Amino acid sequence: MCAVIFNNMQNNFISVADLNKDDILSLLADAAKFEANPNQRLLEGKVVATLFFEPSTRTRLSFETAANRLGARVIGFSDPNSSSTSKGETLKDTIKMVSNYADVIVMRHFLEGAARYASEITDVPIINAGDGANQHPSQTMLDLYSIWKTQGTLDNIDITMVGDLKYGRTVHSLVQAMSFFNPKFHFIAPDLLRMPNGYRDFCKRHDLYFDEQEDFNEEAINRTDILYMTRVQRERFSDPREYEQVKNVYCLRRSMLEHAKSNLRVLHPLPRVNEIAYDVDDSDKAYYFQQAQNGLYARQAIICRMLNIKLEQ
């Protein structure tokens, strides 16, 4: 089966705002094919560069595993201090240099808009693995795949997002991607970490239902299909005192899931800190480790799509 080129993109994967509904569904179909057969040497002779200017475990390892299982070679760095960045090399020069060696570049950067900028200075496809508090589109694809697998559909899902909705790039991307599927959003966050106005306005423009509250309780849990927990991101706070005010504001415990819907699943982009108690791990509602595994298949689909690689049946 031949992969279809994105309708709204020039072989870059920067933001879910660049995707339409068909793009999303096509990528999810490809992810399902890769889950059925993850070891396909479709990238034989290709080089994938992973440039992580910000710490990462799951995203970097799943992208590198995706590339390796598809037969590609992987180059790059996970610590910018081990690169010429530590010598003062600019992002532009780093991208230009790596473009000489790689067929696709996977990049995480602490600055919002860095991935978009990189895509404008090279012809090599750029995959955004997270840019500051802005977007995390590959995480969104594995989130969508996880929702689809656990709910059987993406349509008409109640999604409750809890925690750091201000700096949480995963929830920002998910709000945009789910806009095609008539969701209901429930945003639970302290006022300091509420969903930014831009994404609330996005919901209004697209006639998406949402409500907001600060209390995290069983009533909120019992009405939802997907409970999307997030950690409070210490690295995004310029004032440590503000982080101390909100760092442990919410914690999901197994007892709170006692009367939840049978189809409810708990998602989390990980890593967790204190927002999900360990006793939740053994619950049949917990899906965050499987969610992380789904990242392999989603990222295989993304890499192949960027390189216009045909998928085997």
N, C-alpha and C positions, 0 to 999 in steps of 0.2 A: 504494500500500500504506500502510495507517495504522500509525503507530508505536504500540506497546503501552506503556502507562504502567508504570513500574517497580513490581514487586510489593511491595518492602520500603522504598520511598522516597517522600517527599513532594516530588517534583520538585527535589531537591537531589542533588548528586553529591559526597559528602564522603569516603566510605571504601568500599573494595571489600567490607568486612564488611557493608555495606548491600545488597549484590547477592546474588542467587541464581544458580543455573546457567542458568536460562532467560533472566534479565536479560543475562548475559554473552554467551550465544550470539546473542541477538537484536541486541545492540549490534554484535557482530562481523559479522552478516549485513548490518546497515545500513552498516557501514564498507566492506564489499565493494561495495555499491551505489554509495557515494560514490566509491570508487576508479574504478569504471566510468564515472561521470559526476559529477565534482566541482563543475561549474559549474551549479548549480541555484539560482534566485533564490527560495528557500523562506523566506528571512528578510527579504524586502522590507518596509521600514517598521519593522523591529526595531532595537534598540540593544543592543549587547554592550559591557559595561564590563570592561576588564582592569586589575585593581589588583595591581601587583607590588611588594610591600614588600621583596622580595629579588631579587637579580639573576637574569635569565633571558634566554636567547637562543632556543633551540629551542621551549620550551613557549609563551612569549609570542608569538613570530612564527607558530607553527603555529595557535594559537588565533585570532590576528588574521587570518591568511590564510583559515582555515576560515570565519570570519564574513564576510569580504569576498567570498569565492567564492560564498557563499550569499545575498549581496545585503544584508547588514546594515551598519549604521554602527557604527564602533568608537570608544569614548571611553576615557579612563583615563590611567594613568601607568605608566612603567617605572622611575621613580626617586622614592621617597617624599619625597626632599628637594625635589622640585618641587611637592609637594602641601602641603595644610594640616597634614599630619602633622608637618612640620618646625616648625610653629608650636605644636605641643602638642595638636593635635586627637586625640581618642581614636578607637580602632578603631570603637567603637559609633557615634560621630557620623559618621565617614567612610562607613560602610555605610548608615546612615540617609539621609545626604545623597545618595549615589550611587543609592540605591534610587528616588529621585524621578525619575531620568533614564533608567534602564536597564531592559531587559526581563530580562536575565540578567547575573550578575556572576561573572567568572572571577577568582579571587584566589589569589595566592601570599603566604605570610607566614612569618616566621622562627619564630613561636611554635607549638608543637604544640597542636592543638585550636582554633586561630584560625578555621578554616573552619567547624567545627561551631558555634562561638559565633556567627559571622556568620549562619548559617542560622537561628538561634533568635531573631534580632532583626529579621528582615525577611521579607516574603512573596515577595520577588523570588528566583528560584532562584539558589543558590550552587554554583559548580563549584570544587572544591578543586584548585588547580594546584600543590599542595605546601605542607605545613605543618610546618616544622622537620624533624626527623628521623623524623616520624611516618608520613605517607601521601603517596602520589603516584598517585591512582587513574587519572587520564587516561593517564599513562605506562604503567600496567599494561595498559590496554586496547590501546594500540599494541604493547606487548610480546606480549600474547596473540595479537593479529592477526598479528604477525611470526612467532610460533611456528607458528600455524596455517598460514600461507602457506608456510613453509619445510619443515614436517614433514607437512603434509596432515591433521593431527589435533592435538588437545590432549591426547588420552588416552595414558597410560602413557609419558610423556616423562621421560628422564633429564636433569636440569638441574643444572649445576654453577655455583654462585655464588662469585665470587672477589673478595676485597678488603675493602672497608669494609662489613661486614654489620651493624655496630652502628648507624651513623648513616645508612646507605643506605636512604632511604625507598622507593626503587623496588623493592628486594628484599623489603622487608617487605610491600608491597602484593601483589607477585607470589606470594609464598608463600600468602597468604590466597586469592587468586583461583584458583590452580591446585589448591586443595584439592578441587575438584569432579571432578578429572580423573585421579586416581590417579597422581601423579608420584612420582619418586624424586629427592630433593634431596641434593646433596653441597655442604657448606658449607666453603669454604677461606678461612681468615682467620687473622691473628695473634691471639693470645689477647686482646690489647687491643681488637680489633675484631670479636670473634666475634658470631654471631647472638644477639640479646638473648634472655633466658630466656623472655619472653612469647611469642615466635614459636616457640621450640623446644617450649614447652609446647603451643602451638597444634597443632604437628605431631603431638605425642603424643596429644592429645585426638581428633584426626581420623584417627588410625592412618596417618599419612603417614610413609613411610620417609625417614630422613635420617641422614647420617653427617657427621663433622667431622674436619678435619685442618688442619695449618698448612703442609704442603709443597705447593707448586704445581709439578707435574711432568707429564711426558708420559703417565704411567700414568693420572693423573686425567683428562687431556684425552681420551684414547683411548676411555674408557668412556662418554662423554657424548654427548647429542644437541644440547643447547644449552649453550654456554659463555657465561655472563653475567658480563662483567667490570665492575668498578666502580672509580671513582677514590677515593682517600682524601680525605675532605672536610675540608680545612684549616679551613673556617669553623665547623665543629662542635666544634673542640677548644678547651677553656678553657686548656689548658696547651700552649704552642707546643713544648715539649720532647717531649711525647708524640707530636705530629705528626711531628717530625723523626725519631723512632724508626721510624716505620712508613710514611713517605710513598712510598718506592720499594721496598716489600717484594716486590711481584710485577710481572713484566713478561712479557707474551705476545709471543713472536717467531714469525715464520713457520715456522722450522725445527721448532718444537714441534708443528706441525699436520701433519707429514709422514705420520703413521700414524693420523690421526684418522678417524672414521667418515665415509663419503661424504656423509651427511646432516647432519653437524655444521655448525652456524652459530654465529658469534661475535656476540653482542649486547653493546651498551653503551649506557646512557642518555645518555652524553655530557654535558659535554665530557670528553675524556680528557686526562690529563696525561702520565704516563710508563708507564702500565700496559698499553698496546698499542703495540708498535713500528710504525713507519710501513711497514715491509716487509710487514706483515699486510694492508694496505689492498688490495693487488692479488691477494690470495688469493681463490679462489671460496668460501672459508669465511666471509669477512668480510661481515657483513650490517648493520653499525651505521648506515651512511648510508641504506640503504633503510629500516631500522627508523625512523629519524627522519622520513623521508618518509611512512611509514605513519601518523605522528602526525596529519597533516592529515585523513585519512579518519576516523580514530577520533574526533577531536575534532569534526568535522562531525556525526558520529552522536550524540555526547554533547550538543552544543548543541541540536540538533533535538529530542532526546528530552526535554530539560529544558523545552522550550517546547511539547511535544506537537504538533510539526509533522509533517504527513503527508509521507511520502516518495513521490516520483514513481517509476514503474517504470524 
